[in-house]
Amino acid sequence: MEFEKTPENTPERRRAEPEGCLIVALRIPLRIVVFVLVVPVRMAWDALVVAGRFLTDTVLRPLGRALLWVGRAVFVWPLVVLWRYVVVPAAKALAWLGHVLVAVPLGWLHRRVLTPVGHALAWVARRIGAGLEWLYARVLTPVGHGVARLLKGVGLLLAAAGVGVCTAVAWLVRHLLVIPARWLYERILAPVGRALAWLVGAVVTGVGAVLYWTTRILLVLPALALWRWVLVPVGRVLAVVAREIGEALGHAWRVAGRVSLAVGRFLGTLFRWIFVEPVKWAYRTVLTPVGHVVRDVVLRPAAEAARAVGRATRQALAAARETVRQARADVRRMLFGEPRRPEAVARREPTGPRTRSLDSSTTALTKD
């Protein structure tokens, strides 16, 4: 099938095609040299990536959040407070003052002064326009019609005289200039021009042929031979070398990534065995029991004692406040006497055991 064909430029198609001895001889040394050169670069790159991620997660991101909070606290919140509690009230006050001091007086001036003056000026302008219209219709229009008729008669006379003069001038120009110039062009200038054009064309054709063959022999054929027998083979060799170097770089980069991953896992396992596991064992087997003992023997009794002292202190302070309040009340009673008790006010609600309800006869209409 046509759809099942392998593309021409894929690595599978290139491997399926027969390769020359030059490619086979270059491939293995190039891959070894490129692998030796790429492995340190890939390991350094992976180390930089891990360090960058660690630095981003532990330093840069918290620092950025802190700087963002500081910037918000230093710049944004003061500006919000200034806008909300200073600028907006000041703008509202200025708007109210502008309305009271400018808009209201201008509205009154427009309604009471400018509008009547404008109506008066419009009435005067309409009267003046009516007078000008009467002057135009009764005086200027008849005068203009008379002047137009006079100018029309004068124009007809001048046009008749001009037509005669133009006819005479045209006849003289035709017989004195046009006919001699046409004869000169047809009998002398046209044959001479054709002869000069044929001569110039022949000279240009010969010179062009000489220059063409000279350029072809001196430039085109040597350049074509150089391209065909030197540049094309050298370009093909360089293309093969560049392709092999690119494939070697890709293969070495992938293999170096696997090597770097294995080395990273080995270093991580070694770090866990040397540092993390001992620290975890010491925390689980030593620090945790010691912490429990300290918590049960020292911290909890100290906390209970502190809470007991706090409760006793609060009770003593409450008793002292109550004693001071009673002493102040006794002193006020001795100096000013007993305080006046409020008099009882007659309430409209019944004071008996039952309150007003819909069933009770408490109104004049339902009273028995």
Secondary structure as GFF3:
##gff-version 3
##sequence-region A 1 368
A	DSSP	alpha_helix	11	16	.	.	.	ID=ss1
A	DSSP	alpha_helix	21	55	.	.	.	ID=ss2
A	DSSP	pi_helix	56	60	.	.	.	ID=ss3
A	DSSP	alpha_helix	61	71	.	.	.	ID=ss4
A	DSSP	pi_helix	72	76	.	.	.	ID=ss5
A	DSSP	alpha_helix	77	82	.	.	.	ID=ss6
A	DSSP	pi_helix	83	87	.	.	.	ID=ss7
A	DSSP	alpha_helix	88	98	.	.	.	ID=ss8
A	DSSP	pi_helix	99	103	.	.	.	ID=ss9
A	DSSP	alpha_helix	104	109	.	.	.	ID=ss10
A	DSSP	pi_helix	110	114	.	.	.	ID=ss11
A	DSSP	alpha_helix	115	135	.	.	.	ID=ss12
A	DSSP	pi_helix	136	140	.	.	.	ID=ss13
A	DSSP	alpha_helix	141	173	.	.	.	ID=ss14
A	DSSP	pi_helix	174	178	.	.	.	ID=ss15
A	DSSP	alpha_helix	179	184	.	.	.	ID=ss16
A	DSSP	pi_helix	185	189	.	.	.	ID=ss17
A	DSSP	alpha_helix	190	215	.	.	.	ID=ss18
A	DSSP	pi_helix	216	220	.	.	.	ID=ss19
A	DSSP	alpha_helix	221	226	.	.	.	ID=ss20
A	DSSP	pi_helix	227	231	.	.	.	ID=ss21
A	DSSP	alpha_helix	232	271	.	.	.	ID=ss22
A	DSSP	pi_helix	272	276	.	.	.	ID=ss23
A	DSSP	alpha_helix	277	282	.	.	.	ID=ss24
A	DSSP	pi_helix	283	287	.	.	.	ID=ss25
A	DSSP	alpha_helix	288	294	.	.	.	ID=ss26
A	DSSP	pi_helix	295	299	.	.	.	ID=ss27
A	DSSP	alpha_helix	300	336	.	.	.	ID=ss28
###
